[in-house]
Amino acid sequence: MNAMNCGGDRETVVTTRVDRRRFGQRVAGWAAGIAAGKMLCPNSSWFAPGGRVEPCWAAASDESYPPGKYVDMHTHLGQTWNTTAPLSAEELLRWMDAHSISQAVVLPLVSPESSSFLLTSDFVLEQTKPHRDRLIPFCCIDPRTSYNGGLKGLLDILRRWVDAGAKGFGEHKTGVAFDDPRNMALYEACGELKLPLLFHLDNIRNTDKPGLPGLEKALATHPQCRFVGHGPGWWASISAAATQADLGGYPKGPVAAGGAIDTLMEKYPNLYGDLSAGSGAGSIARDLKFGREFLIRRADRILFGTDFLAPAQAVPQFELFEKQLELPGDVLRKISRDNARKLLGLA
């Protein structure tokens, strides 16, 4: 999630009372989501390997989950930037219904570099509590926060939020180097608690160099921590030609094979990618042939996301997935929802 784009296995069961009115509203919303999906896929088919045709969004009506084609790995509530309007939980849910999104991860923003207004873990947990069937809260702490007790003290803080329902850590978007010792302590804690860690990387937040050596150090040192990459610096690294300036921007044009993302994903099974924001969609759209092949090659560890954070925000991911890429059905299902549910322990 960035200003230009105005963004576990341990499970806590949250039981909420749903009155008849809310239930009726929810069912109506789900029906609208299904209808929207049919309009977006009028032929109800998707070309799969070998020339066979299969349902476009097969298993989208799985009764184990709220209806919808997508799980969105990256959204925010509240007011993120001083140039954007606040987004309420009810507005987010209506937007999800309109775009056939079954469930969405809601991320706090707690570092001064992350946004104009800070969105705490407690705020995210409170706002999502009545809607935990669809809104999945994460927690986050800035690595520069004062706390006592070393790793145990950090674990105690995180466990408070995990016990309240947090399923992951992020958006980790802090103004220090990616492999800063304070960051490395967070990675150790998330690995111990089995919290997927969603990070933003650019030339201001979680800084690194071309080739992402700082990220590789973190991956190698903390193999139990599952890292989810996001942001300009991460997605610029789809190309082997990425420069330091590219890590802070939105490079265009053909992608040079052998980029850091492919190299690190090949080597480290604990690395994933979040396709949200202009950086995620742009990295695929800049070279559609390469982008499509990349998504097929890394289909088990790529996650659909939007970075939706304000009413009426434009979201390029829908155009990309529904009109441009024509991915095989099995790849589409993994990226659009199955990978996220598996990573978050919801499957």
Secondary structure, DSSP 8 states (H G I E B T S, - for coil): --GGG--------------HHHHHHHHHHHHHHHHHHHHHSTT--EE-GGG-EE-TTTTTT-TTS-S-SEEEEEE--B--STTS--B-HHHHHHHHHHTTEEEEEE--B-STTT-SS-B-HHHHHHHHGGGTTTEEE-B---TT---SSHHHHHHHHHHHHHHTT--SEEEE--SSBTT-HHHHHHHHHHHHHT--EEEE-SSSSSB--TT-HHHHHHHHH-TTS-EEEESHHHHHTTSTT--TTGGGS---S---SS-HHHHHHHH-TTEEEE--HHHHHHHHHTTHHHHHHHHHHTGGGEE----B-STT---THHHIIIII----HHHHHIIIIIHHHHHTT--
